[in-house]
Amino acid sequence: MLTPGRIYVNSTRRIAVNFQDDDWTDVDPTTVTFKAYSPSGIVTTYVYATDAELIRANTGDYYVEFVPDESGRWHYRWSSTGTGTATALEGTFVVQSSIFYDDPASDAYR
C-alpha cells in the first residue's frame, strides 16, 4: 500500500486546472497547454486536442494524468490563449526517492 500524500516514481498524479473569464464563468480557452519540467531538466509538453494525455472534463476544467519517471522536484505550467482566457498557472510537486528507481549507491540510502 502506498503512503497517503506521497508521490512515487511511476505512480499516476492527476494535475488539474480550471479556466474562467473575468466574470468567474468557466470557459474553454482557444488553446490549452500543459508543460512538465523534470528534475533532470527534460520538458514534456501536452496540448489539448493534439495529445490524448490532456483531457477536458467539463467546460473550463482540464487535467493531465501525469506519470513522473524520476524522483525529485517537478515543475509544471498550464497556459492558455484566447480572448479573456489568456493565463498561466505554475506549480510543483516532489516525487519521493526510491532505492528501486534511484542509484542505490547514492548517499541517500546510507
Secondary structure by P-SEA (a helix, b strand, c coil): ccccccccccbbbbbbbbbbccccccccccbbbbbbbcccbbbbbbbcccccccccccccbbbbbcccccccbbbbbbbbbccccccccccbbbbbbbcccccccccccc
